[in-house]
Amino acid sequence: MYIAGFLFIIVFALAMIAGRILPPSVGKAANKLLTPTVLALIFTISMWGGGELTSLSKVTRLVAYSLAYSIAIVLVTYAVGMLISRGWGRGRAVARGRAPLVFILTLVVGWVVGAFTRIPIVGNAVEPELMVLASVVGLSTGRVITLRSIAAGGRVGLMASLAALIGSSLTGLALSRLLGVGLNVSLAVALGMGWYTFTGPTVALYAGPYYGLLAFLTNFLREQLTYVVVPFMPGSPEALISVGGATTMDDTLPVYVSVLGRDYSVASISNGLLLTVVVPIVVPLVLTI
């Protein structure tokens, strides 16, 4: 994983550069490949994990740990955001999230297939699939993620990103001791910022399918909790946006537009863009500690 982690960062960075140099049609084509690539990764990891999670106790512990991580990340990040911003907002609204059912269905199918087939070499497919993901994400976002686009969000977006990073790091440190999870793995799980389709495969490659599934479920639940709790949380824009992590640039953006108003859409996108750049660098790095 030491080599694979740095290789992912290099491939991701080179792909982002290529995405800016090559014609826009290349980025659009890469974007179309993103979902199939992600589905392949989810299926591989869940199939790999299906051979390991053969007892009810393991499954129960996985779900319980995922809930503990996701809830703690949301609460701690929110608290850090409030401390950083030192303000309370009054915006409230009701927003409805959309769960990516195809991802969950793929996870379940892979899990069942892995439990009955037990193919030992399936885990070897994760690393090359991750490199494909790095290339696809880099090419598709190369023209979108720029210093100008990140700076456009101004202080709110930057402070939200800072709160998200601090809150997730504190949660990873605390739950490592409380739940007996290795420090580097715990930090990687917590620093996924809701990007479950990246964090799950990356952690699985380093720590095995069980912790890969923990990272996937934790970050999936973080996104879903954002839909549920943000519309009813009083707080500053920085605190509320930080809860969504990297998802505020796309999936959970409608929640923030509904709760905070369109004036904060740029800050939400800026926060998501910045964290989308940071996660593929930070997660592999902490796993190599």
C-alpha positions in Angstrom: 0.0 0.0 0.0 2.9 2.3 0.6 3.8 2.3 -3.1 0.1 2.1 -4.2 -0.9 5.1 -2.1 1.8 7.3 -3.6 1.1 5.9 -7.0 -2.6 6.9 -6.7 -1.6 10.4 -5.8 0.8 10.7 -8.8 -1.8 9.2 -11.2 -4.5 11.5 -9.9 -2.3 14.6 -10.2 -1.1 13.7 -13.7 -4.7 13.0 -14.8 -5.8 16.4 -13.5 -3.0 18.1 -15.4 -4.0 16.1 -18.5 -7.6 17.0 -18.0 -6.7 20.7 -18.2 -4.5 20.3 -21.3 -6.6 17.8 -23.4 -9.8 18.8 -25.2 -13.0 19.1 -23.0 -14.4 16.1 -24.8 -11.8 13.9 -23.0 -13.1 15.1 -19.6 -16.7 14.5 -20.6 -15.8 11.0 -21.8 -14.0 10.3 -18.5 -17.0 11.5 -16.6 -19.2 9.0 -18.3 -16.8 6.2 -17.2 -16.9 7.3 -13.5 -20.1 5.4 -12.5 -19.1 2.1 -14.2 -15.6 2.3 -12.6 -17.1 3.0 -9.1 -19.6 0.2 -9.5 -16.8 -2.2 -10.4 -14.8 -1.2 -7.4 -17.8 -1.5 -5.0 -18.6 -5.0 -6.4 -15.0 -6.1 -6.1 -14.6 -4.9 -2.5 -18.0 -6.2 -1.3 -17.3 -9.6 -3.0 -13.9 -9.7 -1.3 -15.6 -8.8 2.0 -18.3 -11.4 1.5 -15.8 -14.1 2.1 -14.7 -12.5 5.4 -18.0 -11.4 6.9 -19.4 -14.9 7.4 -20.7 -14.5 10.9 -23.6 -12.3 12.3 -21.3 -10.9 15.0 -18.9 -9.5 12.4 -21.8 -7.9 10.4 -23.3 -6.5 13.5 -20.0 -5.0 14.6 -19.4 -3.5 11.2 -22.8 -1.8 11.1 -22.4 -0.5 14.7 -18.9 0.8 14.1 -20.1 2.5 10.9 -22.9 4.2 12.7 -20.6 5.3 15.5 -18.1 6.8 13.1 -20.7 8.6 10.9 -22.6 10.1 13.8 -19.5 11.2 15.7 -18.0 12.8 12.6 -21.2 14.8 12.0 -21.4 16.0 15.6 -17.7 16.8 16.1 -17.4 18.5 12.8 -20.5 20.6 13.5 -19.1 21.6 16.9 -15.7 22.5 15.4 -17.4 24.6 12.7 -19.4 26.5 15.3 -16.2 27.2 17.3 -14.4 28.4 14.2 -17.3 30.6 13.0 -18.6 31.7 16.4 -22.0 32.4 15.0 -25.5 30.9 14.9 -27.7 31.0 11.9 -31.4 30.7 11.8 -32.1 29.1 8.4 -34.2 26.0 8.5 -35.9 24.0 5.8 -36.9 20.5 4.9 -34.9 18.8 2.3 -35.1 15.2 0.9 -32.0 13.3 0.0 -31.6 10.8 -2.7 -29.8 7.6 -1.9 -27.8 6.1 -4.7 -29.6 2.8 -4.7 -27.5 1.3 -7.5 -24.4 1.5 -5.3 -26.2 -0.2 -2.3 -27.6 -2.9 -4.6 -24.1 -3.5 -6.0 -22.7 -3.7 -2.5 -25.3 -6.3 -1.5 -25.0 -8.4 -4.6 -21.2 -8.4 -4.4 -21.4 -9.4 -0.7 -23.7 -12.3 -1.5 -21.6 -13.5 -4.4 -18.4 -13.3 -2.3 -20.0 -15.3 0.6 -20.9 -18.2 -1.7 -18.0 -18.2 -4.1 -15.0 -17.4 -1.9 -12.6 -16.4 -4.7 -9.3 -15.7 -2.9 -7.6 -13.6 -5.7 -10.5 -11.2 -6.1 -8.7 -8.7 -3.8 -5.9 -8.4 -6.4 -8.3 -6.5 -8.7 -8.7 -3.6 -6.3 -5.3 -1.9 -6.9 -5.6 -1.6 -10.7 -9.3 -0.6 -10.4 -8.2 2.2 -8.1 -5.6 3.5 -10.6 -8.4 3.6 -13.2 -10.5 5.6 -10.7 -7.6 8.0 -10.2 -7.3 8.6 -13.9 -11.1 9.0 -14.5 -11.6 11.4 -11.6 -8.5 13.4 -12.5 -9.5 13.8 -16.1 -13.1 14.6 -15.4 -12.3 17.3 -12.8 -9.1 18.8 -14.2 -11.0 21.7 -15.9 -13.4 22.2 -13.0 -11.1 22.3 -10.0 -9.0 25.5 -10.1 -7.6 27.9 -7.6 -10.0 30.5 -8.9 -13.0 28.2 -8.4 -11.9 27.3 -4.9 -11.2 31.0 -3.9 -14.6 32.0 -5.3 -16.2 30.5 -2.2 -14.4 33.0 -0.1 -13.9 32.7 3.7 -17.0 30.6 4.3 -16.0 27.7 2.0 -12.4 27.7 3.3 -13.4 27.8 6.9 -15.9 25.0 6.3 -13.2 22.8 4.8 -10.9 23.6 7.7 -13.7 22.6 10.2 -14.3 19.4 8.2 -10.7 18.4 8.3 -10.2 19.2 12.0 -13.5 17.5 13.1 -12.8 14.4 11.1 -9.3 14.1 12.4 -10.4 14.5 16.0 -13.1 11.8 15.5 -10.6 9.4 13.9 -8.2 9.9 16.8 -10.8 9.4 19.5 -12.5 6.4 18.0 -9.2 4.7 17.3 -8.8 4.4 21.0 -12.4 3.7 21.9 -13.1 1.1 19.3 -9.6 -0.4 19.0 -9.1 0.4 15.4 -5.6 1.1 14.1 -4.8 4.9 14.2 -4.0 5.2 10.5 -7.1 3.2 9.4 -9.3 5.1 11.8 -8.0 8.5 10.5 -8.5 7.3 6.9 -12.1 6.2 7.6 -12.9 9.5 9.2 -11.1 11.7 6.6 -13.1 10.2 3.7 -15.4 13.3 3.8 -18.4 11.4 2.6 -16.5 10.2 -0.6 -17.3 6.5 0.1 -16.6 5.3 -3.4 -13.0 6.3 -3.1 -12.3 5.8 0.6 -13.8 2.3 0.8 -11.6 0.8 -1.9 -8.5 2.7 -0.7 -8.8 1.5 2.8 -9.6 -2.1 1.6 -6.4 -2.2 -0.3 -4.4 -1.3 2.7 -6.3 -2.9 5.6 -8.4 -5.6 4.0 -12.1 -5.9 3.0 -13.6 -5.5 6.5 -12.1 -2.1 7.1 -12.8 -1.2 3.5 -16.5 -1.9 4.0 -16.3 0.1 7.3 -14.9 3.1 5.4 -17.5 2.7 2.7 -20.5 2.5 5.0 -19.2 5.2 7.3 -18.9 7.7 4.5 -22.1 6.7 2.9 -23.9 7.2 6.2 -22.2 10.6 6.6 -23.8 11.7 3.3 -27.2 10.4 4.2 -27.1 12.0 7.7 -26.3 15.3 6.0 -29.7 15.1 4.2 -31.4 14.3 7.4 -29.9 16.6 10.1 -28.7 19.7 8.3 -32.2 21.1 7.5 -33.0 21.0 11.2 -29.6 22.2 12.7 -29.3 25.8 13.8 -25.8 27.1 13.1 -23.5 29.2 11.1 -23.0 28.5 7.3 -19.5 27.3 8.0 -20.6 24.7 10.5 -23.5 23.4 8.4 -21.5 23.2 5.2 -18.6 21.4 7.0 -20.9 18.5 8.0 -21.4 17.5 4.3 -17.7 17.1 3.6 -16.8 16.7 -0.1 -20.5 16.0 -1.0 -21.5 19.7 -0.8 -20.4 20.3 -4.4 -22.9 17.9 -5.8 -25.1 15.3 -4.0 -26.0 17.4 -0.9 -25.8 20.8 -2.6 -29.6 21.1 -2.9 -29.8 20.8 0.9 -27.6 23.8 1.4 -29.3 25.9 -1.2 -32.6 25.1 0.5 -31.3 25.7 4.0 -28.9 28.6 3.5 -30.2 30.1 0.3 -28.6 30.4 -3.2 -26.1 33.0 -1.8 -24.2 30.1 -0.2 -24.2 27.8 -3.2 -20.7 29.0 -4.2 -19.3 28.5 -0.7 -20.8 24.9 -0.7 -19.3 24.1 -4.1 -16.0 25.6 -3.1 -15.8 23.5 0.1 -16.6 20.4 -1.9 -14.1 21.2 -4.6 -11.3 21.8 -2.1 -12.0 18.6 -0.1 -12.3 16.6 -3.4 -8.7 17.6 -4.1 -7.5 16.9 -0.5 -9.1 13.5 0.1 -7.2 11.5 -2.6 -4.0 12.9 -1.2 -4.6 12.7 2.6 -6.3 9.3 2.8 -3.5 7.4 1.1 -0.9 9.4 3.1 -2.4 8.6 6.5 -2.6 4.9 5.6 1.1 4.9 5.1 1.9 6.2 8.6 
